[in-house]
Amino acid sequence: MADEAKAKGNAAFSSGDFNAAIKHFTDAINLSPTNHVLYSNRSAAYASLHQYEAALSDAKRTVELKPDWSKGYSRLGAAHLGLHQYQDAVSAYKKGLEIDPNNEALKSGLADAQSAATASASRSRAAPPPNPFGDAFQGPEMWAKLTADPTTRVFLQQPDFVKAMQEIQRNPSKLNEYLQDQRVMQALGVLLNVKFKAHGGGDDMEIPEADSPPAPSPSRPAKEEVKKPEPEPEPEPMEITEEEKEKKEKKEKALKEKEAGNAAYKKKDFETAIKHYTTAMELDDGDISYITNRAAVYLEMGKYEDCIKDCDKAVERGRELRSDYKMIARALTRKGTALVKMAKCSKDYEPAIETFQKALTEHRNPDTLKKLNDAEKAKKDLEQQEYFDPKIADEEREKGNEFFKQQKYPEAVKHYTESLRRNPKDPKAYSNRAACYTKLGALPEGLKDAEKCIELDPTFSKGYTRKGAVQFFMKEYDKALETYQEGLKHDANNQELLDGVRRCVEQINKANRGDLSPEELKERQAKAMQDPEIQNILSDPVMRQVLIDFQENPKAAQEHMKNPMVMNKIQKLVSAGIVQMR
């Protein structure tokens, strides 16, 4: 299924396995080639691998399939930005903002593209030496990578670090000014997918500078070569203001409160957990995880209204802070779960379904997708229960009977269908609709209804006569015979079933005697070759040897005829016109 492949792709993308994500999204596209979301997701995976040409191709397809979807233009802008096509990127982001003027991702992308375009114009005039790590800081992917990595995520709560990274993103040559900041070096390692050892290690990675001096010439005197370098002074601790110091202390206290809340939650001490999470929220309003955790406690306590309020607050605050989309998706999923818990009728599921769908637009999580599918199924089941009315069902069935007598079969089908909507467990309505479908030549639909009729009431003889009639008209005489015989087990004197058996036997004997015309034989053989049961008989090595013995070894053939299972299969081949007895 396309949804299953898509869910696997989302999971691989979230774990950073972008090649696997591309494979799964491609599988999903092959199953659902007009789904714009699949192309959008694969474009993001290609962009994460810096394969911007492929990302651009998928982004263009996304916009082509869904021109009024703002995220498609975000993908298009990111791909153009990766290819250094800055004006095209600016144009894409602007188109997306025309559709969704308040989209923060598009605003941020537009700012990056405009900044990159300005820097590109300046470089083309001044042509300064390029910074070797400039590409690592390009585009919106930088913030996503820093957020996803646990070692750098905490730095994003520090204003001086965010400001430094913004300056480096606007002008990568400023990296040289921050080489002594271990947080920046850690971030650079994450962006380049390498690990930097602590300062002073023997295998530290060297960071080339734009205007670094040339390496010393090998022709220098030996005395100068063995001269020990002067020890570098240790970097002084960064000075911070009292306000920043206080803010940092509050964050640390908030994290401790969160840990205490988590411990209380695990012990089912919900009141204590709420107190700790509330204190954490008061200390630090820049982390929405405290709000979503408190919402989880309210959900466990059955305080669904409070849970929903916290989830709404988390989403609103998360958008202000431009928090990780997974956190926003988590809050929406939790809200949807609370709405499901509160649902009492089918209409109550509608806001829950809408909330789950919003969560999936933020992050395609398999758990959220399952919750959405469960909610949709529950809504459908409730609708059927609410619509259930046996009295109206009987009235609709009688109306269908009147139209059937007047040979107005389409009108009869309409009333039988409404009868089944009112009472899905009525075998008579299925039987009557099967008769209508047979009259209309809709044999597969008639067969399906007849089988449902038998499933609901195995003793109802009409179900067998309907099914046998459909199979007879489909020229599956051996199957029709089995159906009629099965019906006779429940009603041995039923004349319709007995007549059905007689008609089937006549047709089967006609084939046994070889009385079929060449056209009839050819038609019957072609139909039989599409039957899985006939295919299995012909592919069975034992039966293939039996057929050879019937032609070449009469003595062996006589032994085979003593085996009832073999003869039953031979009879099926004869009835199908595959084998002729002479």
VENHUVEN-V743823 format. One record per pair of residues at least 4 apart in sequence whose C-alpha atoms are under 7 Angstrom apart, sorted by sequence separation. I is the first residue (numbers start at 1). J is the second residue. D is the distance in Angstrom with one decimal. If there is no record, write none. Layout:
i->I j->J d->D
i->I j->J d->D
//
This chain:
i->1 j->5 d->6.5
i->2 j->6 d->6.1
i->3 j->7 d->6.1
i->4 j->8 d->6.3
i->5 j->9 d->6.2
i->6 j->10 d->6.2
i->7 j->11 d->6.2
i->8 j->12 d->6.2
i->9 j->13 d->6.1
i->10 j->14 d->6.1
i->11 j->15 d->6.3
i->12 j->16 d->6.3
i->13 j->17 d->5.6
i->17 j->21 d->6.3
i->18 j->22 d->6.2
i->19 j->23 d->6.4
i->20 j->24 d->6.3
i->21 j->25 d->6.1
i->22 j->26 d->6.0
i->23 j->27 d->6.3
i->24 j->28 d->6.3
i->25 j->29 d->6.1
i->26 j->30 d->6.2
i->27 j->31 d->6.6
i->28 j->32 d->6.1
i->29 j->33 d->4.7
i->36 j->40 d->6.3
i->37 j->41 d->6.1
i->38 j->42 d->6.2
i->39 j->43 d->6.0
i->40 j->44 d->6.4
i->41 j->45 d->6.4
i->42 j->46 d->6.2
i->43 j->47 d->6.1
i->44 j->48 d->6.2
i->45 j->49 d->6.6
i->46 j->50 d->6.3
i->47 j->51 d->5.5
i->51 j->55 d->6.3
i->52 j->56 d->5.9
i->53 j->57 d->6.4
i->54 j->58 d->6.4
i->55 j->59 d->6.1
i->56 j->60 d->6.1
i->57 j->61 d->6.4
i->58 j->62 d->6.2
i->59 j->63 d->6.4
i->60 j->64 d->6.1
i->61 j->65 d->6.2
i->62 j->66 d->6.1
i->63 j->67 d->4.7
i->70 j->74 d->6.7
i->71 j->75 d->6.4
i->72 j->76 d->6.2
i->73 j->77 d->5.9
i->74 j->78 d->6.2
i->75 j->79 d->6.2
i->76 j->80 d->6.3
i->77 j->81 d->6.0
i->78 j->82 d->6.2
i->79 j->83 d->6.4
i->80 j->84 d->6.2
i->81 j->85 d->5.6
i->85 j->89 d->6.3
i->86 j->90 d->6.2
i->87 j->91 d->6.2
i->88 j->92 d->6.2
i->89 j->93 d->6.2
i->90 j->94 d->6.2
i->91 j->95 d->6.3
i->92 j->96 d->6.4
i->93 j->97 d->6.3
i->94 j->98 d->6.3
i->95 j->99 d->6.9
i->96 j->100 d->6.3
i->97 j->101 d->4.4
i->103 j->107 d->6.4
i->104 j->108 d->6.1
i->105 j->109 d->6.1
i->106 j->110 d->6.0
i->107 j->111 d->6.2
i->108 j->112 d->6.3
i->109 j->113 d->6.1
i->110 j->114 d->6.0
i->111 j->115 d->6.0
i->112 j->116 d->6.0
i->113 j->117 d->6.0
i->114 j->118 d->6.2
i->115 j->119 d->6.1
i->116 j->120 d->5.9
i->117 j->121 d->6.2
i->118 j->122 d->6.3
i->119 j->123 d->6.1
i->120 j->124 d->6.1
i->121 j->125 d->6.5
i->122 j->126 d->6.1
i->123 j->127 d->4.6
i->134 j->138 d->7.0
i->138 j->142 d->6.7
i->140 j->144 d->6.9
i->141 j->145 d->6.2
i->142 j->146 d->6.4
i->143 j->147 d->6.1
i->144 j->148 d->6.1
i->145 j->149 d->6.3
i->149 j->153 d->6.0
i->158 j->162 d->6.4
i->159 j->163 d->6.0
i->160 j->164 d->6.1
i->161 j->165 d->6.2
i->162 j->166 d->6.2
i->163 j->167 d->6.3
i->164 j->168 d->6.3
i->165 j->169 d->6.0
i->166 j->170 d->6.2
i->167 j->171 d->6.1
i->168 j->172 d->4.6
i->175 j->179 d->6.5
i->181 j->185 d->6.5
i->182 j->186 d->6.1
i->183 j->187 d->6.2
i->184 j->188 d->6.1
i->185 j->189 d->6.3
i->186 j->190 d->6.5
i->187 j->191 d->6.3
i->188 j->192 d->6.1
i->189 j->193 d->5.7
i->190 j->194 d->6.4
i->197 j->201 d->6.3
i->208 j->212 d->6.9
i->220 j->224 d->6.7
i->221 j->225 d->6.5
i->222 j->226 d->6.5
i->223 j->227 d->6.5
i->240 j->244 d->6.1
i->241 j->245 d->6.1
i->242 j->246 d->6.0
i->243 j->247 d->6.2
i->244 j->248 d->6.1
i->245 j->249 d->6.3
i->246 j->250 d->6.2
i->247 j->251 d->6.3
i->248 j->252 d->6.4
i->249 j->253 d->6.2
i->250 j->254 d->6.0
i->251 j->255 d->6.2
i->252 j->256 d->6.4
i->253 j->257 d->6.2
i->254 j->258 d->6.2
i->255 j->259 d->6.3
i->256 j->260 d->6.2
i->257 j->261 d->6.1
i->258 j->262 d->6.1
i->259 j->263 d->6.3
i->260 j->264 d->6.3
i->261 j->265 d->6.1
i->262 j->266 d->6.3
i->263 j->267 d->6.5
i->264 j->268 d->6.3
i->265 j->269 d->5.6
i->269 j->273 d->6.3
i->270 j->274 d->6.2
i->271 j->275 d->6.5
i->272 j->276 d->6.4
i->273 j->277 d->6.2
i->274 j->278 d->6.0
i->275 j->279 d->6.2
i->276 j->280 d->6.2
i->277 j->281 d->6.2
i->278 j->282 d->6.3
i->279 j->283 d->6.3
i->280 j->284 d->6.1
i->281 j->285 d->5.5
i->288 j->292 d->6.4
i->289 j->293 d->5.9
i->290 j->294 d->6.3
i->291 j->295 d->6.2
i->292 j->296 d->6.3
i->293 j->297 d->6.5
i->294 j->298 d->6.4
i->295 j->299 d->6.2
i->296 j->300 d->6.3
i->297 j->301 d->6.2
i->298 j->302 d->6.2
i->299 j->303 d->5.8
i->303 j->307 d->6.3
i->304 j->308 d->6.1
i->305 j->309 d->6.3
i->306 j->310 d->6.3
i->307 j->311 d->6.2
i->308 j->312 d->6.2
i->309 j->313 d->6.2
i->310 j->314 d->6.1
i->311 j->315 d->6.2
i->312 j->316 d->6.2
i->313 j->317 d->6.0
i->314 j->318 d->5.7
i->315 j->319 d->6.2
i->316 j->320 d->6.5
i->317 j->321 d->6.2
i->318 j->322 d->5.8
i->319 j->323 d->6.3
i->323 j->327 d->6.9
i->324 j->328 d->6.9
i->325 j->329 d->6.1
i->326 j->330 d->6.1
i->327 j->331 d->6.4
i->328 j->332 d->6.3
i->329 j->333 d->6.1
i->330 j->334 d->6.1
i->331 j->335 d->6.2
i->332 j->336 d->6.2
i->333 j->337 d->6.2
i->334 j->338 d->6.4
i->335 j->339 d->6.3
i->336 j->340 d->6.2
i->337 j->341 d->6.3
i->338 j->342 d->6.4
i->339 j->343 d->6.2
i->344 j->348 d->6.3
i->349 j->353 d->6.1
i->350 j->354 d->6.2
i->351 j->355 d->6.1
i->352 j->356 d->6.3
i->353 j->357 d->6.2
i->354 j->358 d->6.3
i->355 j->359 d->6.3
i->356 j->360 d->6.3
i->357 j->361 d->6.5
i->358 j->362 d->6.7
i->359 j->363 d->6.3
i->360 j->364 d->4.7
i->365 j->369 d->6.3
i->366 j->370 d->6.2
i->367 j->371 d->6.3
i->368 j->372 d->6.2
i->369 j->373 d->6.3
i->370 j->374 d->6.1
i->371 j->375 d->6.1
i->372 j->376 d->6.2
i->373 j->377 d->6.2
i->374 j->378 d->6.1
i->375 j->379 d->6.1
i->376 j->380 d->6.2
i->377 j->381 d->6.1
i->378 j->382 d->6.1
i->379 j->383 d->6.1
i->380 j->384 d->6.4
i->381 j->385 d->6.3
i->382 j->386 d->6.0
i->383 j->387 d->6.0
i->384 j->388 d->6.0
i->389 j->393 d->6.2
i->390 j->394 d->6.2
i->391 j->395 d->6.5
i->392 j->396 d->6.2
i->393 j->397 d->6.2
i->394 j->398 d->6.3
i->395 j->399 d->6.4
i->396 j->400 d->6.3
i->397 j->401 d->6.3
i->398 j->402 d->6.4
i->399 j->403 d->6.5
i->400 j->404 d->6.1
i->401 j->405 d->6.3
i->402 j->406 d->6.5
i->403 j->407 d->6.2
i->404 j->408 d->5.6
i->408 j->412 d->6.3
i->409 j->413 d->6.1
i->410 j->414 d->6.4
i->411 j->415 d->6.6
i->412 j->416 d->6.2
i->413 j->417 d->6.0
i->414 j->418 d->6.4
i->415 j->419 d->6.1
i->416 j->420 d->6.3
i->417 j->421 d->6.3
i->418 j->422 d->6.4
i->419 j->423 d->6.1
i->420 j->424 d->4.5
i->426 j->430 d->6.9
i->427 j->431 d->6.2
i->428 j->432 d->6.1
i->429 j->433 d->6.1
i->430 j->434 d->6.0
i->431 j->435 d->6.5
i->432 j->436 d->6.5
i->433 j->437 d->6.2
i->434 j->438 d->6.2
i->435 j->439 d->6.3
i->436 j->440 d->6.2
i->437 j->441 d->6.1
i->438 j->442 d->5.8
i->442 j->446 d->6.3
i->443 j->447 d->6.0
i->444 j->448 d->6.2
i->445 j->449 d->6.3
i->446 j->450 d->6.2
i->447 j->451 d->6.2
i->448 j->452 d->6.3
i->449 j->453 d->6.1
i->450 j->454 d->6.4
i->451 j->455 d->6.1
i->452 j->456 d->6.2
i->453 j->457 d->6.2
i->454 j->458 d->4.7
i->461 j->465 d->6.5
i->462 j->466 d->6.1
i->463 j->467 d->6.2
i->464 j->468 d->5.8
i->465 j->469 d->6.0
i->466 j->470 d->6.4
i->467 j->471 d->6.3
i->468 j->472 d->6.0
i->469 j->473 d->6.2
i->470 j->474 d->6.2
i->471 j->475 d->6.3
i->472 j->476 d->5.6
i->476 j->480 d->6.2
i->477 j->481 d->6.0
i->478 j->482 d->6.4
i->479 j->483 d->6.3
i->480 j->484 d->6.2
i->481 j->485 d->6.1
i->482 j->486 d->6.1
i->483 j->487 d->6.3
i->484 j->488 d->6.3
i->485 j->489 d->6.7
i->487 j->491 d->6.4
i->488 j->492 d->4.4
i->494 j->498 d->6.3
i->495 j->499 d->6.0
i->496 j->500 d->6.1
i->497 j->501 d->6.3
i->498 j->502 d->6.3
i->499 j->503 d->6.3
i->500 j->504 d->6.2
i->501 j->505 d->6.2
i->502 j->506 d->6.2
i->503 j->507 d->6.4
i->504 j->508 d->6.2
i->505 j->509 d->6.0
i->506 j->510 d->6.1
i->507 j->511 d->6.5
i->508 j->512 d->6.3
i->509 j->513 d->6.1
i->510 j->514 d->6.4
i->511 j->515 d->6.0
i->516 j->520 d->5.8
i->517 j->521 d->6.1
i->518 j->522 d->6.0
i->519 j->523 d->6.1
i->520 j->524 d->6.0
i->521 j->525 d->6.1
i->522 j->526 d->6.2
i->523 j->527 d->6.2
i->524 j->528 d->6.0
i->525 j->529 d->6.2
i->526 j->530 d->7.0
i->527 j->531 d->7.0
i->531 j->535 d->6.3
i->532 j->536 d->6.1
i->533 j->537 d->6.4
i->534 j->538 d->6.3
i->535 j->539 d->6.1
i->536 j->540 d->6.1
i->540 j->544 d->6.3
i->541 j->545 d->6.3
i->542 j->546 d->6.3
i->543 j->547 d->6.2
i->544 j->548 d->6.4
i->545 j->549 d->6.2
i->546 j->550 d->6.3
i->547 j->551 d->6.7
i->548 j->552 d->6.1
i->549 j->553 d->4.5
i->550 j->554 d->5.9
i->553 j->557 d->6.2
i->554 j->558 d->6.3
i->555 j->559 d->6.8
i->556 j->560 d->6.4
i->557 j->561 d->6.3
i->558 j->562 d->6.9
i->563 j->567 d->6.3
i->564 j->568 d->6.0
i->565 j->569 d->6.4
i->566 j->570 d->6.2
i->567 j->571 d->6.0
i->568 j->572 d->6.4
i->569 j->573 d->6.4
i->570 j->574 d->6.2
i->571 j->575 d->6.1
i->572 j->576 d->6.1
i->573 j->577 d->6.3
i->574 j->578 d->5.9
i->12 j->17 d->5.1
i->13 j->18 d->5.3
i->46 j->51 d->5.1
i->47 j->52 d->5.4
i->80 j->85 d->5.0
i->81 j->86 d->5.5
i->123 j->128 d->6.3
i->137 j->142 d->5.8
i->147 j->152 d->6.8
i->148 j->153 d->6.8
i->156 j->161 d->6.8
i->189 j->194 d->4.9
i->220 j->225 d->7.0
i->240 j->245 d->6.4
i->264 j->269 d->5.0
i->265 j->270 d->5.7
i->298 j->303 d->5.0
i->299 j->304 d->5.6
i->318 j->323 d->4.9
i->343 j->348 d->4.8
i->360 j->365 d->6.6
i->403 j->408 d->5.1
i->404 j->409 d->5.6
i->437 j->442 d->4.9
i->438 j->443 d->5.5
i->471 j->476 d->5.3
i->472 j->477 d->5.5
i->510 j->515 d->5.3
i->511 j->516 d->6.0
i->516 j->521 d->5.8
i->529 j->534 d->6.4
i->538 j->543 d->6.7
i->549 j->554 d->6.6
i->573 j->578 d->5.2
i->574 j->579 d->4.7
i->12 j->18 d->6.5
i->46 j->52 d->6.5
i->80 j->86 d->6.5
i->97 j->103 d->6.8
i->146 j->152 d->5.5
i->147 j->153 d->4.7
i->155 j->161 d->6.4
i->156 j->162 d->5.9
i->168 j->174 d->5.4
i->178 j->184 d->6.7
i->179 j->185 d->6.6
i->189 j->195 d->5.4
i->264 j->270 d->6.6
i->298 j->304 d->6.5
i->343 j->349 d->5.9
i->403 j->409 d->6.6
i->420 j->426 d->6.8
i->437 j->443 d->6.4
i->454 j->460 d->6.8
i->471 j->477 d->6.8
i->488 j->494 d->7.0
i->510 j->516 d->6.6
i->528 j->534 d->6.4
i->529 j->535 d->6.3
i->537 j->543 d->6.5
i->538 j->544 d->6.4
i->560 j->566 d->6.7
i->561 j->567 d->5.9
i->573 j->579 d->5.5
i->574 j->580 d->5.8
i->146 j->153 d->5.8
i->168 j->175 d->5.7
i->189 j->196 d->6.2
i->197 j->204 d->5.6
i->549 j->556 d->6.1
i->550 j->557 d->5.0
i->12 j->20 d->6.1
i->13 j->21 d->5.3
i->46 j->54 d->6.3
i->47 j->55 d->5.5
i->80 j->88 d->6.2
i->81 j->89 d->5.5
i->196 j->204 d->6.4
i->264 j->272 d->6.2
i->265 j->273 d->5.5
i->298 j->306 d->6.3
i->299 j->307 d->5.7
i->360 j->368 d->6.9
i->403 j->411 d->6.3
i->404 j->412 d->5.6
i->437 j->445 d->6.4
i->438 j->446 d->5.7
i->471 j->479 d->6.7
i->472 j->480 d->5.6
i->549 j->557 d->5.5
i->12 j->21 d->5.0
i->29 j->38 d->6.2
i->46 j->55 d->5.1
i->63 j->72 d->5.3
i->80 j->89 d->5.0
i->97 j->106 d->6.4
i->196 j->205 d->6.3
i->264 j->273 d->5.1
i->281 j->290 d->5.9
i->298 j->307 d->5.1
i->340 j->349 d->6.2
i->403 j->412 d->5.1
i->420 j->429 d->6.5
i->437 j->446 d->4.9
i->454 j->463 d->5.3
i->471 j->480 d->5.2
i->488 j->497 d->6.6
i->62 j->72 d->5.6
i->63 j->73 d->6.7
i->96 j->106 d->6.8
i->186 j->196 d->6.9
i->280 j->290 d->6.5
i->281 j->291 d->6.8
i->318 j->328 d->6.4
i->419 j->429 d->6.9
i->453 j->463 d->5.5
i->487 j->497 d->6.9
i->9 j->20 d->6.9
i->10 j->21 d->6.6
i->44 j->55 d->6.7
i->78 j->89 d->6.8
i->261 j->272 d->7.0
i->262 j->273 d->6.7
i->296 j->307 d->6.9
i->401 j->412 d->6.7
i->435 j->446 d->6.8
i->546 j->557 d->7.0
i->9 j->21 d->4.1
i->43 j->55 d->4.1
i->77 j->89 d->4.2
i->261 j->273 d->4.1
i->295 j->307 d->4.4
i->340 j->352 d->5.9
i->356 j->368 d->6.5
i->400 j->412 d->4.1
i->434 j->446 d->4.1
i->468 j->480 d->4.5
i->9 j->22 d->6.8
i->25 j->38 d->6.1
i->43 j->56 d->6.9
i->59 j->72 d->6.1
i->77 j->90 d->6.8
i->93 j->106 d->5.6
i->261 j->274 d->6.9
i->277 j->290 d->5.5
i->315 j->328 d->5.5
i->339 j->352 d->5.3
i->400 j->413 d->6.8
i->416 j->429 d->5.8
i->434 j->447 d->6.8
i->450 j->463 d->5.3
i->484 j->497 d->5.4
i->9 j->24 d->4.8
i->43 j->58 d->5.2
i->77 j->92 d->5.0
i->261 j->276 d->5.0
i->295 j->310 d->5.5
i->400 j->415 d->5.0
i->434 j->449 d->5.3
i->468 j->483 d->5.5
i->8 j->24 d->6.3
i->9 j->25 d->5.5
i->42 j->58 d->7.0
i->43 j->59 d->5.8
i->59 j->75 d->5.5
i->60 j->76 d->6.5
i->76 j->92 d->6.2
i->77 j->93 d->5.6
i->93 j->109 d->6.7
i->260 j->276 d->6.5
i->261 j->277 d->5.8
i->295 j->311 d->6.3
i->315 j->331 d->6.5
i->336 j->352 d->4.5
i->356 j->372 d->5.7
i->399 j->415 d->6.4
i->400 j->416 d->5.6
i->434 j->450 d->5.7
i->450 j->466 d->5.8
i->451 j->467 d->6.8
i->468 j->484 d->6.0
i->484 j->500 d->6.4
i->25 j->42 d->5.9
i->59 j->76 d->4.9
i->93 j->110 d->5.4
i->277 j->294 d->5.9
i->314 j->331 d->6.5
i->416 j->433 d->6.0
i->450 j->467 d->5.1
i->484 j->501 d->6.0
i->6 j->24 d->6.3
i->40 j->58 d->6.5
i->258 j->276 d->6.3
i->292 j->310 d->6.7
i->397 j->415 d->6.2
i->431 j->449 d->6.6
i->5 j->24 d->5.3
i->6 j->25 d->5.6
i->39 j->58 d->5.2
i->40 j->59 d->6.0
i->73 j->92 d->5.4
i->74 j->93 d->6.0
i->257 j->276 d->5.1
i->258 j->277 d->5.7
i->291 j->310 d->6.0
i->292 j->311 d->6.2
i->336 j->355 d->5.4
i->353 j->372 d->5.9
i->396 j->415 d->5.3
i->397 j->416 d->5.3
i->430 j->449 d->5.2
i->431 j->450 d->5.7
i->464 j->483 d->6.0
i->465 j->484 d->6.7
i->5 j->25 d->6.5
i->22 j->42 d->5.6
i->39 j->59 d->6.7
i->56 j->76 d->6.0
i->73 j->93 d->5.9
i->90 j->110 d->5.6
i->257 j->277 d->6.4
i->274 j->294 d->5.8
i->311 j->331 d->5.0
i->336 j->356 d->5.7
i->396 j->416 d->6.4
i->413 j->433 d->5.8
i->430 j->450 d->6.5
i->447 j->467 d->5.7
i->464 j->484 d->6.1
i->481 j->501 d->5.6
i->311 j->332 d->6.5
i->5 j->27 d->6.4
i->6 j->28 d->5.8
i->39 j->61 d->6.8
i->40 j->62 d->5.8
i->73 j->95 d->6.8
i->74 j->96 d->6.7
i->257 j->279 d->6.8
i->258 j->280 d->6.2
i->292 j->314 d->6.4
i->333 j->355 d->7.0
i->353 j->375 d->6.4
i->396 j->418 d->6.6
i->397 j->419 d->5.6
i->430 j->452 d->6.9
i->431 j->453 d->5.9
i->5 j->28 d->5.2
i->22 j->45 d->6.2
i->39 j->62 d->5.6
i->56 j->79 d->5.0
i->73 j->96 d->5.1
i->90 j->113 d->5.6
i->257 j->280 d->5.5
i->274 j->297 d->7.0
i->291 j->314 d->5.9
i->332 j->355 d->6.1
i->333 j->356 d->5.7
i->353 j->376 d->6.8
i->396 j->419 d->5.1
i->413 j->436 d->6.4
i->430 j->453 d->5.5
i->447 j->470 d->6.1
i->464 j->487 d->5.4
i->481 j->504 d->5.7
i->21 j->45 d->6.7
i->55 j->79 d->5.7
i->56 j->80 d->6.8
i->89 j->113 d->6.1
i->90 j->114 d->6.4
i->311 j->335 d->5.8
i->332 j->356 d->6.7
i->446 j->470 d->6.8
i->480 j->504 d->7.0
i->255 j->280 d->7.0
i->394 j->419 d->6.7
i->2 j->28 d->4.4
i->36 j->62 d->4.9
i->70 j->96 d->4.7
i->254 j->280 d->4.2
i->288 j->314 d->5.5
i->333 j->359 d->5.9
i->349 j->375 d->6.6
i->393 j->419 d->4.1
i->427 j->453 d->4.5
i->461 j->487 d->5.8
i->18 j->45 d->5.4
i->52 j->79 d->5.2
i->86 j->113 d->5.6
i->112 j->139 d->6.4
i->270 j->297 d->6.2
i->308 j->335 d->5.1
i->332 j->359 d->5.3
i->393 j->420 d->6.7
i->409 j->436 d->5.6
i->443 j->470 d->6.1
i->477 j->504 d->5.4
i->307 j->335 d->6.9
i->2 j->31 d->5.5
i->36 j->65 d->5.7
i->70 j->99 d->6.0
i->254 j->283 d->5.7
i->393 j->422 d->5.1
i->427 j->456 d->5.9
i->2 j->32 d->6.2
i->36 j->66 d->6.3
i->52 j->82 d->5.9
i->70 j->100 d->6.2
i->86 j->116 d->6.7
i->87 j->117 d->6.8
i->254 j->284 d->6.2
i->288 j->318 d->6.3
i->308 j->338 d->6.7
i->329 j->359 d->4.4
i->349 j->379 d->6.0
i->392 j->422 d->6.8
i->393 j->423 d->5.8
i->427 j->457 d->6.5
i->461 j->491 d->6.7
i->18 j->49 d->6.9
i->34 j->65 d->6.9
i->44 j->75 d->6.7
i->52 j->83 d->6.1
i->68 j->99 d->6.6
i->86 j->117 d->5.3
i->109 j->140 d->6.4
i->138 j->169 d->6.4
i->307 j->338 d->6.9
i->329 j->360 d->6.9
i->425 j->456 d->6.7
i->431 j->462 d->6.7
i->435 j->466 d->6.4
i->459 j->490 d->5.7
i->465 j->496 d->6.7
i->477 j->508 d->6.8
i->13 j->45 d->6.8
i->40 j->72 d->6.3
i->43 j->75 d->6.7
i->47 j->79 d->6.5
i->74 j->106 d->5.9
i->81 j->113 d->6.4
i->137 j->169 d->5.2
i->251 j->283 d->6.8
i->258 j->290 d->6.7
i->390 j->422 d->6.3
i->397 j->429 d->6.3
i->431 j->463 d->5.8
i->434 j->466 d->6.6
i->438 j->470 d->6.5
i->465 j->497 d->6.0
i->176 j->209 d->6.5
i->250 j->283 d->5.5
i->251 j->284 d->5.8
i->329 j->362 d->5.5
i->346 j->379 d->4.7
i->389 j->422 d->5.1
i->390 j->423 d->5.6
i->250 j->284 d->6.5
i->304 j->338 d->5.3
i->329 j->363 d->5.9
i->388 j->422 d->4.5
i->389 j->423 d->6.3
i->40 j->75 d->6.7
i->152 j->187 d->6.2
i->333 j->368 d->6.2
i->387 j->422 d->5.8
i->388 j->423 d->5.7
i->431 j->466 d->6.8
i->326 j->362 d->6.8
i->346 j->382 d->5.3
i->325 j->362 d->5.6
i->326 j->363 d->5.8
i->345 j->382 d->6.6
i->346 j->383 d->5.6
i->134 j->172 d->5.0
i->325 j->363 d->6.6
i->292 j->331 d->5.9
i->299 j->338 d->6.4
i->131 j->172 d->6.3
i->146 j->187 d->6.8
i->131 j->173 d->5.5
i->145 j->191 d->6.8
i->528 j->576 d->5.6
i->142 j->191 d->6.9
i->525 j->576 d->6.0
i->524 j->576 d->6.0
i->525 j->577 d->5.4
i->524 j->577 d->6.0
i->525 j->578 d->5.8
i->115 j->170 d->6.4
i->136 j->191 d->5.8
i->180 j->235 d->6.8
i->136 j->192 d->6.5
i->521 j->577 d->6.0
i->82 j->139 d->7.0
i->81 j->139 d->6.6
i->78 j->139 d->6.6
i->512 j->574 d->6.3
i->511 j->574 d->6.8
i->512 j->575 d->7.0
i->511 j->575 d->6.0
i->511 j->577 d->6.5
i->514 j->580 d->6.6
i->508 j->575 d->5.3
i->512 j->580 d->6.4
i->512 j->581 d->6.1
i->131 j->210 d->5.7
i->130 j->210 d->6.8
i->129 j->210 d->6.2
i->478 j->572 d->6.8
i->478 j->575 d->6.6
i->147 j->324 d->6.9
i->10 j->364 d->5.8
i->10 j->365 d->6.9
i->7 j->364 d->6.7
i->7 j->365 d->6.8
i->7 j->366 d->5.6
//
